Amino acid sequence: MKSGTCPKCGQKDVYGDLNTPHGISVDRMAVPRINTILLVCGSCGYLEFYVETEEDLSKVQSKFRRVEG
């Protein structure tokens, strides 16, 4: 989605709220506030959040388990 193309439907109708940090938190977990960027496809409604800074990404890596695939 960062490229302007939706990975779900392939349309180039992506909108982003790039100037407003969206904090996320997880109920009952000691996860500090993490600022994210929100991207939404105007065609299908698919949305993605991206961690905004290296510092916040480091917080995620230290608090969550890595998904093995």
Distance bins in CASP14 RR format, pairs under 12 A and 6 or more apart:
PFRMAT RR
TARGET T0000
AUTHOR 0000-0000-0000
RMODE 2
METHOD distances of the structure
MODEL  1
1 7 1 0 0 1 0 0 0 0 0 0 0
1 8 0 0 0 0 1 0 0 0 0 0 0
1 9 0 0 0 0 0 1 0 0 0 0 0
1 10 0 0 0 0 0 1 0 0 0 0 0
1 11 0 0 0 0 0 1 0 0 0 0 0
1 12 0 0 0 0 0 1 0 0 0 0 0
1 13 0 0 0 0 0 1 0 0 0 0 0
1 14 1 0 1 0 0 0 0 0 0 0 0
1 15 0 0 0 0 1 0 0 0 0 0 0
1 16 0 0 0 0 1 0 0 0 0 0 0
1 18 0 0 0 0 0 1 0 0 0 0 0
1 37 0 0 0 0 1 0 0 0 0 0 0
1 38 0 0 0 0 1 0 0 0 0 0 0
1 39 1 0 1 0 0 0 0 0 0 0 0
1 40 0 0 0 0 1 0 0 0 0 0 0
1 41 1 0 0 1 0 0 0 0 0 0 0
1 42 0 0 0 0 0 1 0 0 0 0 0
1 43 0 0 0 0 0 1 0 0 0 0 0
1 44 0 0 0 0 0 1 0 0 0 0 0
1 45 0 0 0 0 0 1 0 0 0 0 0
1 46 1 0 0 1 0 0 0 0 0 0 0
1 47 0 0 0 0 1 0 0 0 0 0 0
1 48 1 0 1 0 0 0 0 0 0 0 0
1 49 0 0 0 0 1 0 0 0 0 0 0
1 50 0 0 0 0 1 0 0 0 0 0 0
2 14 0 0 0 0 1 0 0 0 0 0 0
2 16 0 0 0 0 1 0 0 0 0 0 0
2 18 0 0 0 0 0 1 0 0 0 0 0
2 37 0 0 0 0 1 0 0 0 0 0 0
2 38 0 0 0 0 0 1 0 0 0 0 0
2 39 1 0 0 1 0 0 0 0 0 0 0
2 48 0 0 0 0 1 0 0 0 0 0 0
2 49 0 0 0 0 0 1 0 0 0 0 0
2 50 1 0 0 1 0 0 0 0 0 0 0
3 10 0 0 0 0 0 1 0 0 0 0 0
3 12 0 0 0 0 1 0 0 0 0 0 0
3 14 0 0 0 0 1 0 0 0 0 0 0
3 39 0 0 0 0 0 1 0 0 0 0 0
3 48 0 0 0 0 0 1 0 0 0 0 0
4 10 0 0 0 0 1 0 0 0 0 0 0
4 11 0 0 0 0 1 0 0 0 0 0 0
4 12 1 0 1 0 0 0 0 0 0 0 0
4 13 0 0 0 0 1 0 0 0 0 0 0
4 14 1 0 1 0 0 0 0 0 0 0 0
4 15 0 0 0 0 1 0 0 0 0 0 0
4 16 0 0 0 0 1 0 0 0 0 0 0
4 39 0 0 0 0 1 0 0 0 0 0 0
4 40 0 0 0 0 0 1 0 0 0 0 0
4 41 0 0 0 0 1 0 0 0 0 0 0
4 42 0 0 0 0 0 1 0 0 0 0 0
4 43 0 0 0 0 0 1 0 0 0 0 0
4 48 0 0 0 0 0 1 0 0 0 0 0
5 11 1 0 0 1 0 0 0 0 0 0 0
5 12 1 0 1 0 0 0 0 0 0 0 0
5 13 0 0 0 0 1 0 0 0 0 0 0
5 14 1 0 0 1 0 0 0 0 0 0 0
5 39 0 0 0 0 0 1 0 0 0 0 0
5 41 0 0 0 0 1 0 0 0 0 0 0
5 42 0 0 0 0 0 1 0 0 0 0 0
5 43 0 0 0 0 0 1 0 0 0 0 0
5 44 0 0 0 0 0 1 0 0 0 0 0
5 46 0 0 0 0 0 1 0 0 0 0 0
5 48 0 0 0 0 0 1 0 0 0 0 0
6 12 1 0 0 1 0 0 0 0 0 0 0
6 13 1 0 0 1 0 0 0 0 0 0 0
6 14 1 0 1 0 0 0 0 0 0 0 0
6 15 0 0 0 0 0 1 0 0 0 0 0
6 16 0 0 0 0 0 1 0 0 0 0 0
6 39 0 0 0 0 1 0 0 0 0 0 0
6 40 0 0 0 0 1 0 0 0 0 0 0
6 41 1 1 0 0 0 0 0 0 0 0 0
6 42 1 0 0 1 0 0 0 0 0 0 0
6 43 1 0 0 1 0 0 0 0 0 0 0
6 44 1 0 0 1 0 0 0 0 0 0 0
6 45 0 0 0 0 1 0 0 0 0 0 0
6 46 1 0 1 0 0 0 0 0 0 0 0
6 47 0 0 0 0 1 0 0 0 0 0 0
6 48 0 0 0 0 1 0 0 0 0 0 0
7 14 0 0 0 0 1 0 0 0 0 0 0
7 39 0 0 0 0 0 1 0 0 0 0 0
7 41 0 0 0 0 1 0 0 0 0 0 0
7 44 0 0 0 0 0 1 0 0 0 0 0
7 46 1 0 0 1 0 0 0 0 0 0 0
7 47 0 0 0 0 0 1 0 0 0 0 0
7 48 0 0 0 0 1 0 0 0 0 0 0
8 14 0 0 0 0 0 1 0 0 0 0 0
8 39 0 0 0 0 0 1 0 0 0 0 0
8 40 0 0 0 0 0 1 0 0 0 0 0
8 41 1 0 0 1 0 0 0 0 0 0 0
8 42 0 0 0 0 0 1 0 0 0 0 0
8 43 0 0 0 0 1 0 0 0 0 0 0
8 44 1 0 1 0 0 0 0 0 0 0 0
8 45 0 0 0 0 1 0 0 0 0 0 0
8 46 1 0 1 0 0 0 0 0 0 0 0
8 47 0 0 0 0 1 0 0 0 0 0 0
8 48 0 0 0 0 1 0 0 0 0 0 0
9 41 1 0 0 1 0 0 0 0 0 0 0
9 42 0 0 0 0 1 0 0 0 0 0 0
9 43 1 0 1 0 0 0 0 0 0 0 0
9 44 1 0 1 0 0 0 0 0 0 0 0
9 45 0 0 0 0 1 0 0 0 0 0 0
9 46 1 0 0 1 0 0 0 0 0 0 0
10 41 0 0 0 0 1 0 0 0 0 0 0
10 42 0 0 0 0 0 1 0 0 0 0 0
10 43 0 0 0 0 1 0 0 0 0 0 0
10 44 0 0 0 0 1 0 0 0 0 0 0
10 46 0 0 0 0 1 0 0 0 0 0 0
11 40 0 0 0 0 0 1 0 0 0 0 0
11 41 1 0 0 1 0 0 0 0 0 0 0
11 42 1 0 0 1 0 0 0 0 0 0 0
11 43 1 1 0 0 0 0 0 0 0 0 0
11 44 1 0 0 1 0 0 0 0 0 0 0
11 45 0 0 0 0 1 0 0 0 0 0 0
11 46 0 0 0 0 1 0 0 0 0 0 0
12 41 0 0 0 0 1 0 0 0 0 0 0
12 42 0 0 0 0 0 1 0 0 0 0 0
12 43 0 0 0 0 1 0 0 0 0 0 0
13 39 0 0 0 0 0 1 0 0 0 0 0
13 40 0 0 0 0 1 0 0 0 0 0 0
13 41 1 0 0 1 0 0 0 0 0 0 0
13 42 1 0 1 0 0 0 0 0 0 0 0
13 43 1 0 1 0 0 0 0 0 0 0 0
13 44 0 0 0 0 1 0 0 0 0 0 0
13 45 0 0 0 0 1 0 0 0 0 0 0
13 46 0 0 0 0 0 1 0 0 0 0 0
14 37 0 0 0 0 0 1 0 0 0 0 0
14 38 0 0 0 0 0 1 0 0 0 0 0
14 39 1 0 1 0 0 0 0 0 0 0 0
14 40 1 0 0 1 0 0 0 0 0 0 0
14 41 1 0 1 0 0 0 0 0 0 0 0
14 42 1 0 0 1 0 0 0 0 0 0 0
14 43 0 0 0 0 1 0 0 0 0 0 0
14 44 0 0 0 0 0 1 0 0 0 0 0
14 45 0 0 0 0 1 0 0 0 0 0 0
14 46 0 0 0 0 1 0 0 0 0 0 0
14 47 0 0 0 0 1 0 0 0 0 0 0
14 48 0 0 0 0 1 0 0 0 0 0 0
15 37 0 0 0 0 0 1 0 0 0 0 0
15 38 0 0 0 0 1 0 0 0 0 0 0
15 39 1 0 0 1 0 0 0 0 0 0 0
15 40 1 0 1 0 0 0 0 0 0 0 0
15 41 1 0 0 1 0 0 0 0 0 0 0
15 42 1 0 0 1 0 0 0 0 0 0 0
15 43 0 0 0 0 0 1 0 0 0 0 0
15 45 0 0 0 0 1 0 0 0 0 0 0
15 46 0 0 0 0 0 1 0 0 0 0 0
15 47 0 0 0 0 1 0 0 0 0 0 0
15 48 0 0 0 0 0 1 0 0 0 0 0
16 22 0 0 0 0 0 1 0 0 0 0 0
16 36 0 0 0 0 0 1 0 0 0 0 0
16 37 1 0 0 1 0 0 0 0 0 0 0
16 38 1 0 0 1 0 0 0 0 0 0 0
16 39 1 0 1 0 0 0 0 0 0 0 0
16 40 1 0 0 1 0 0 0 0 0 0 0
16 41 0 0 0 0 0 1 0 0 0 0 0
16 42 0 0 0 0 0 1 0 0 0 0 0
16 47 0 0 0 0 1 0 0 0 0 0 0
16 48 0 0 0 0 1 0 0 0 0 0 0
16 49 0 0 0 0 0 1 0 0 0 0 0
16 50 0 0 0 0 0 1 0 0 0 0 0
17 23 0 0 0 0 0 1 0 0 0 0 0
17 35 0 0 0 0 0 1 0 0 0 0 0
17 36 0 0 0 0 1 0 0 0 0 0 0
17 37 1 0 0 1 0 0 0 0 0 0 0
17 38 1 0 1 0 0 0 0 0 0 0 0
17 39 0 0 0 0 1 0 0 0 0 0 0
17 40 0 0 0 0 1 0 0 0 0 0 0
17 47 0 0 0 0 0 1 0 0 0 0 0
17 48 0 0 0 0 0 1 0 0 0 0 0
17 49 0 0 0 0 0 1 0 0 0 0 0
17 50 0 0 0 0 0 1 0 0 0 0 0
17 52 0 0 0 0 0 1 0 0 0 0 0
18 35 0 0 0 0 0 1 0 0 0 0 0
18 36 0 0 0 0 0 1 0 0 0 0 0
18 37 1 0 1 0 0 0 0 0 0 0 0
18 38 0 0 0 0 1 0 0 0 0 0 0
18 39 0 0 0 0 1 0 0 0 0 0 0
18 40 0 0 0 0 0 1 0 0 0 0 0
18 50 0 0 0 0 1 0 0 0 0 0 0
18 52 0 0 0 0 1 0 0 0 0 0 0
19 35 0 0 0 0 0 1 0 0 0 0 0
19 37 0 0 0 0 1 0 0 0 0 0 0
19 38 0 0 0 0 0 1 0 0 0 0 0
19 52 0 0 0 0 0 1 0 0 0 0 0
20 35 0 0 0 0 1 0 0 0 0 0 0
20 36 0 0 0 0 0 1 0 0 0 0 0
20 37 0 0 0 0 1 0 0 0 0 0 0
20 38 0 0 0 0 1 0 0 0 0 0 0
20 52 0 0 0 0 0 1 0 0 0 0 0
21 33 0 0 0 0 1 0 0 0 0 0 0
21 34 0 0 0 0 1 0 0 0 0 0 0
21 35 1 1 0 0 0 0 0 0 0 0 0
21 36 1 0 0 1 0 0 0 0 0 0 0
21 37 0 0 0 0 1 0 0 0 0 0 0
21 38 0 0 0 0 1 0 0 0 0 0 0
21 49 0 0 0 0 0 1 0 0 0 0 0
21 50 0 0 0 0 0 1 0 0 0 0 0
21 51 0 0 0 0 0 1 0 0 0 0 0
21 52 1 0 0 1 0 0 0 0 0 0 0
21 53 0 0 0 0 1 0 0 0 0 0 0
21 56 0 0 0 0 1 0 0 0 0 0 0
22 33 0 0 0 0 0 1 0 0 0 0 0
22 34 0 0 0 0 1 0 0 0 0 0 0
22 35 1 0 0 1 0 0 0 0 0 0 0
22 36 1 0 1 0 0 0 0 0 0 0 0
22 37 1 0 0 1 0 0 0 0 0 0 0
22 38 1 0 1 0 0 0 0 0 0 0 0
22 39 0 0 0 0 0 1 0 0 0 0 0
22 40 0 0 0 0 0 1 0 0 0 0 0
22 47 0 0 0 0 0 1 0 0 0 0 0
22 48 0 0 0 0 0 1 0 0 0 0 0
22 49 1 0 0 1 0 0 0 0 0 0 0
22 50 0 0 0 0 1 0 0 0 0 0 0
22 51 0 0 0 0 0 1 0 0 0 0 0
22 52 0 0 0 0 1 0 0 0 0 0 0
22 56 0 0 0 0 0 1 0 0 0 0 0
23 31 0 0 0 0 0 1 0 0 0 0 0
23 32 0 0 0 0 0 1 0 0 0 0 0
23 33 1 0 1 0 0 0 0 0 0 0 0
23 34 1 0 0 1 0 0 0 0 0 0 0
23 35 1 0 1 0 0 0 0 0 0 0 0
23 36 1 0 0 1 0 0 0 0 0 0 0
23 37 0 0 0 0 0 1 0 0 0 0 0
23 38 0 0 0 0 1 0 0 0 0 0 0
23 49 0 0 0 0 1 0 0 0 0 0 0
23 51 0 0 0 0 0 1 0 0 0 0 0
23 52 0 0 0 0 1 0 0 0 0 0 0
23 53 0 0 0 0 0 1 0 0 0 0 0
23 56 0 0 0 0 1 0 0 0 0 0 0
23 59 0 0 0 0 0 1 0 0 0 0 0
24 31 0 0 0 0 1 0 0 0 0 0 0
24 32 0 0 0 0 0 1 0 0 0 0 0
24 33 1 0 0 1 0 0 0 0 0 0 0
24 34 1 0 1 0 0 0 0 0 0 0 0
24 35 0 0 0 0 1 0 0 0 0 0 0
24 36 1 0 1 0 0 0 0 0 0 0 0
24 37 0 0 0 0 0 1 0 0 0 0 0
24 38 0 0 0 0 0 1 0 0 0 0 0
24 49 1 0 0 1 0 0 0 0 0 0 0
24 50 0 0 0 0 0 1 0 0 0 0 0
24 51 0 0 0 0 1 0 0 0 0 0 0
24 52 0 0 0 0 0 1 0 0 0 0 0
24 56 0 0 0 0 1 0 0 0 0 0 0
24 59 0 0 0 0 0 1 0 0 0 0 0
24 60 0 0 0 0 1 0 0 0 0 0 0
24 63 0 0 0 0 0 1 0 0 0 0 0
24 64 0 0 0 0 0 1 0 0 0 0 0
25 31 1 0 1 0 0 0 0 0 0 0 0
25 32 0 0 0 0 1 0 0 0 0 0 0
25 33 1 0 0 1 0 0 0 0 0 0 0
25 34 1 0 0 1 0 0 0 0 0 0 0
25 35 0 0 0 0 0 1 0 0 0 0 0
25 36 0 0 0 0 0 1 0 0 0 0 0
25 59 0 0 0 0 0 1 0 0 0 0 0
25 60 0 0 0 0 0 1 0 0 0 0 0
25 63 0 0 0 0 0 1 0 0 0 0 0
26 32 0 0 0 0 0 1 0 0 0 0 0
26 33 0 0 0 0 0 1 0 0 0 0 0
26 34 0 0 0 0 1 0 0 0 0 0 0
26 59 0 0 0 0 0 1 0 0 0 0 0
26 60 0 0 0 0 0 1 0 0 0 0 0
26 63 0 0 0 0 1 0 0 0 0 0 0
26 64 0 0 0 0 1 0 0 0 0 0 0
29 59 0 0 0 0 0 1 0 0 0 0 0
29 60 0 0 0 0 0 1 0 0 0 0 0
29 63 1 0 0 1 0 0 0 0 0 0 0
29 64 0 0 0 0 1 0 0 0 0 0 0
29 65 0 0 0 0 0 1 0 0 0 0 0
30 59 0 0 0 0 0 1 0 0 0 0 0
30 62 0 0 0 0 0 1 0 0 0 0 0
30 63 1 0 0 1 0 0 0 0 0 0 0
30 64 0 0 0 0 0 1 0 0 0 0 0
31 56 0 0 0 0 0 1 0 0 0 0 0
31 59 1 0 0 1 0 0 0 0 0 0 0
31 60 0 0 0 0 1 0 0 0 0 0 0
31 61 0 0 0 0 0 1 0 0 0 0 0
31 62 0 0 0 0 1 0 0 0 0 0 0
31 63 1 0 1 0 0 0 0 0 0 0 0
31 64 1 0 0 1 0 0 0 0 0 0 0
32 55 0 0 0 0 1 0 0 0 0 0 0
32 56 0 0 0 0 1 0 0 0 0 0 0
32 58 0 0 0 0 0 1 0 0 0 0 0
32 59 1 0 1 0 0 0 0 0 0 0 0
32 60 0 0 0 0 1 0 0 0 0 0 0
32 62 0 0 0 0 1 0 0 0 0 0 0
32 63 1 0 0 1 0 0 0 0 0 0 0
33 51 0 0 0 0 0 1 0 0 0 0 0
33 52 0 0 0 0 0 1 0 0 0 0 0
33 53 0 0 0 0 0 1 0 0 0 0 0
33 55 0 0 0 0 0 1 0 0 0 0 0
33 56 0 0 0 0 1 0 0 0 0 0 0
33 59 0 0 0 0 1 0 0 0 0 0 0
33 60 0 0 0 0 0 1 0 0 0 0 0
33 63 0 0 0 0 0 1 0 0 0 0 0
34 49 0 0 0 0 1 0 0 0 0 0 0
34 50 0 0 0 0 0 1 0 0 0 0 0
34 51 1 0 0 1 0 0 0 0 0 0 0
34 52 0 0 0 0 1 0 0 0 0 0 0
34 53 0 0 0 0 1 0 0 0 0 0 0
34 54 0 0 0 0 0 1 0 0 0 0 0
34 55 0 0 0 0 1 0 0 0 0 0 0
34 56 1 0 1 0 0 0 0 0 0 0 0
34 57 0 0 0 0 1 0 0 0 0 0 0
34 58 0 0 0 0 0 1 0 0 0 0 0
34 59 1 0 1 0 0 0 0 0 0 0 0
34 60 1 0 0 1 0 0 0 0 0 0 0
34 61 0 0 0 0 0 1 0 0 0 0 0
34 62 0 0 0 0 0 1 0 0 0 0 0
34 63 0 0 0 0 1 0 0 0 0 0 0
34 64 0 0 0 0 0 1 0 0 0 0 0
35 49 0 0 0 0 0 1 0 0 0 0 0
35 50 0 0 0 0 1 0 0 0 0 0 0
35 51 1 0 0 1 0 0 0 0 0 0 0
35 52 1 0 1 0 0 0 0 0 0 0 0
35 53 1 0 0 1 0 0 0 0 0 0 0
35 54 0 0 0 0 0 1 0 0 0 0 0
35 55 0 0 0 0 1 0 0 0 0 0 0
35 56 1 0 1 0 0 0 0 0 0 0 0
35 57 0 0 0 0 0 1 0 0 0 0 0
35 59 0 0 0 0 0 1 0 0 0 0 0
35 60 0 0 0 0 0 1 0 0 0 0 0
36 47 0 0 0 0 0 1 0 0 0 0 0
36 48 0 0 0 0 1 0 0 0 0 0 0
36 49 1 0 1 0 0 0 0 0 0 0 0
36 50 1 0 0 1 0 0 0 0 0 0 0
36 51 1 0 1 0 0 0 0 0 0 0 0
36 52 1 0 1 0 0 0 0 0 0 0 0
36 53 0 0 0 0 1 0 0 0 0 0 0
36 56 1 0 0 1 0 0 0 0 0 0 0
36 57 0 0 0 0 0 1 0 0 0 0 0
36 59 0 0 0 0 0 1 0 0 0 0 0
36 60 0 0 0 0 0 1 0 0 0 0 0
37 47 0 0 0 0 0 1 0 0 0 0 0
37 48 0 0 0 0 1 0 0 0 0 0 0
37 49 1 0 0 1 0 0 0 0 0 0 0
37 50 1 0 1 0 0 0 0 0 0 0 0
37 51 0 0 0 0 1 0 0 0 0 0 0
37 52 1 0 1 0 0 0 0 0 0 0 0
37 53 0 0 0 0 0 1 0 0 0 0 0
37 56 0 0 0 0 0 1 0 0 0 0 0
38 45 0 0 0 0 0 1 0 0 0 0 0
38 46 0 0 0 0 0 1 0 0 0 0 0
38 47 1 0 0 1 0 0 0 0 0 0 0
38 48 1 0 0 1 0 0 0 0 0 0 0
38 49 1 0 1 0 0 0 0 0 0 0 0
38 50 0 0 0 0 1 0 0 0 0 0 0
38 51 0 0 0 0 0 1 0 0 0 0 0
38 52 0 0 0 0 0 1 0 0 0 0 0
39 45 0 0 0 0 0 1 0 0 0 0 0
39 46 0 0 0 0 1 0 0 0 0 0 0
39 47 1 0 0 1 0 0 0 0 0 0 0
39 48 1 0 1 0 0 0 0 0 0 0 0
39 49 1 0 0 1 0 0 0 0 0 0 0
39 50 1 0 0 1 0 0 0 0 0 0 0
40 46 1 0 0 1 0 0 0 0 0 0 0
40 47 1 0 1 0 0 0 0 0 0 0 0
40 48 0 0 0 0 1 0 0 0 0 0 0
40 49 0 0 0 0 0 1 0 0 0 0 0
41 47 1 0 0 1 0 0 0 0 0 0 0
41 48 0 0 0 0 1 0 0 0 0 0 0
49 56 0 0 0 0 0 1 0 0 0 0 0
49 60 0 0 0 0 0 1 0 0 0 0 0
50 56 0 0 0 0 0 1 0 0 0 0 0
50 57 0 0 0 0 1 0 0 0 0 0 0
50 60 0 0 0 0 0 1 0 0 0 0 0
51 57 1 0 1 0 0 0 0 0 0 0 0
51 58 0 0 0 0 1 0 0 0 0 0 0
51 59 0 0 0 0 1 0 0 0 0 0 0
51 60 1 0 0 1 0 0 0 0 0 0 0
51 61 0 0 0 0 1 0 0 0 0 0 0
51 64 0 0 0 0 0 1 0 0 0 0 0
52 59 0 0 0 0 0 1 0 0 0 0 0
52 60 0 0 0 0 0 1 0 0 0 0 0
53 59 0 0 0 0 1 0 0 0 0 0 0
53 60 0 0 0 0 0 1 0 0 0 0 0
54 60 0 0 0 0 0 1 0 0 0 0 0
54 61 0 0 0 0 0 1 0 0 0 0 0
55 61 0 0 0 0 0 1 0 0 0 0 0
55 62 0 0 0 0 0 1 0 0 0 0 0
56 62 0 0 0 0 0 1 0 0 0 0 0
56 63 0 0 0 0 0 1 0 0 0 0 0
57 63 0 0 0 0 0 1 0 0 0 0 0
57 64 0 0 0 0 0 1 0 0 0 0 0
58 64 0 0 0 0 0 1 0 0 0 0 0
60 66 0 0 0 0 0 1 0 0 0 0 0
60 67 0 0 0 0 0 1 0 0 0 0 0
61 67 0 0 0 0 0 1 0 0 0 0 0
END
